[in-house]
Amino acid sequence: MKFKILVLAILAALLTACAISSQKEQAKALLDQGIALYQKQDYRHAMPYFEQAQQAGHMKAPRYLGLMYLNGEGVAQNAQTAFAYFTQAAAAGDITGQYWLGYCYENGIGTAKDMTQAVRWHQKSAARGDHVSQPAIDALNRLGIKAN
């Protein structure tokens, strides 16, 4: 009896792992389709793919939604909504989302200007390898805004 329970537990764990892997693959496929349309500037058709990828848990999807709202690409420009999406992407660990969140704080886009937060998010992104964040930190340093 114990052996059957052990086998059932192992099978359940394997099925769960397969389901999680399948969900991640689906989220990535949705994001990739959205990116392909976004790069073609077909924003109206890209948006639902990004929304679905976000719902499926892809950490990069909110960054693209944020960019669309920041730039008014296929949607009405809305700085507060862009900021909210960048916050979500940054919290999920998207390093480019972290850069954009720092950018919003640096420029007061969708939120109050906060140079401490700008430096914090740029540093966090740069430490993880984002290639745009370090030049942003350097520019802030030249303006006399130093990292703590």
C-alpha positions in Angstrom: 0.0 0.0 0.0 2.8 2.4 0.9 4.5 1.7 -2.4 1.3 2.6 -4.3 1.0 5.8 -2.4 4.6 6.6 -3.2 4.2 5.9 -6.9 1.0 8.0 -7.0 2.8 10.9 -5.2 5.7 10.7 -7.7 3.2 10.6 -10.7 1.4 13.7 -9.3 4.7 15.6 -8.9 5.6 14.7 -12.5 2.3 15.8 -13.8 2.5 19.1 -11.9 6.0 19.7 -13.3 4.8 19.0 -16.8 1.8 21.4 -16.4 4.1 24.2 -15.1 6.5 23.7 -17.9 3.6 23.8 -20.4 2.3 27.0 -18.9 5.7 28.6 -19.1 6.1 27.5 -22.8 2.6 28.9 -23.5 3.5 32.2 -21.9 6.7 32.4 -23.8 4.9 31.7 -27.1 2.4 34.4 -26.4 5.1 36.9 -25.6 7.1 36.0 -28.7 4.0 36.5 -30.9 3.4 39.8 -29.2 7.0 40.9 -29.8 6.9 39.9 -33.4 3.8 42.1 -34.0 5.2 44.9 -31.8 8.3 45.0 -33.9 6.1 45.3 -37.0 4.4 48.2 -35.3 1.1 46.2 -35.3 0.4 47.4 -31.8 -3.4 46.7 -31.9 -2.7 43.0 -32.5 0.3 42.8 -30.2 -1.6 44.1 -27.2 -3.8 40.9 -26.6 -0.7 38.7 -26.8 1.1 40.7 -24.2 -2.0 40.7 -22.0 -2.4 37.0 -22.3 1.4 36.5 -21.6 1.0 38.6 -18.5 -1.9 36.6 -17.3 0.1 33.4 -17.9 2.8 34.9 -15.7 5.5 36.0 -18.1 7.6 38.6 -16.3 8.5 40.5 -19.5 4.9 41.1 -20.7 4.2 44.0 -18.4 7.3 45.8 -19.7 5.9 45.7 -23.2 2.5 46.9 -22.0 4.2 49.7 -20.1 6.1 50.7 -23.3 2.9 50.8 -25.2 1.2 53.1 -22.7 4.4 55.2 -22.3 4.6 55.8 -26.0 0.9 55.7 -26.9 1.4 52.7 -29.2 -2.0 51.3 -30.1 -3.5 52.8 -26.9 -4.0 56.2 -25.5 -0.8 57.4 -23.9 -1.1 57.0 -20.1 1.9 57.6 -17.9 0.3 56.3 -14.7 -0.6 53.0 -16.4 2.9 52.7 -17.9 4.4 53.3 -14.5 2.1 50.6 -13.0 3.2 48.1 -15.7 6.9 48.9 -15.2 6.5 48.4 -11.5 4.9 45.0 -12.0 7.7 44.0 -14.5 10.4 45.2 -12.1 8.9 43.4 -9.1 8.8 40.2 -11.2 12.5 40.5 -11.9 12.6 41.8 -15.5 15.9 43.7 -15.6 14.7 45.9 -18.5 11.5 46.6 -16.6 13.7 47.7 -13.7 15.5 50.1 -16.0 12.2 51.6 -17.2 10.9 51.9 -13.7 14.1 53.9 -12.8 13.5 56.0 -15.9 10.0 56.8 -14.7 11.3 57.9 -11.3 14.1 59.9 -12.9 11.8 61.8 -15.1 8.6 61.9 -13.0 6.6 59.8 -15.5 3.4 58.4 -13.9 4.8 59.1 -10.5 6.5 61.8 -8.5 10.1 62.4 -9.5 12.3 60.5 -7.0 16.0 60.4 -7.8 16.8 58.0 -4.9 14.4 55.5 -6.4 15.7 56.2 -9.9 19.2 55.4 -8.8 18.1 52.3 -6.9 16.3 50.8 -9.8 19.0 51.7 -12.3 21.6 50.1 -10.0 19.5 47.0 -9.5 19.1 46.6 -13.3 22.8 47.3 -14.0 23.9 44.8 -11.3 22.0 42.1 -13.2 23.5 43.0 -16.6 21.2 45.5 -18.3 23.3 47.4 -20.7 21.4 50.7 -20.6 21.2 51.2 -16.8 24.9 51.8 -16.2 25.1 54.7 -18.7 21.9 56.1 -17.0 23.7 55.9 -13.6 26.8 57.5 -15.1 24.7 60.4 -16.5 23.0 60.9 -13.1 26.5 60.9 -11.5 27.6 63.6 -13.9 24.6 65.7 -12.8 25.7 65.4 -9.2 23.2 62.7 -8.3 25.3 60.0 -6.6 24.4 56.5 -5.8 24.4 55.7 -2.1 
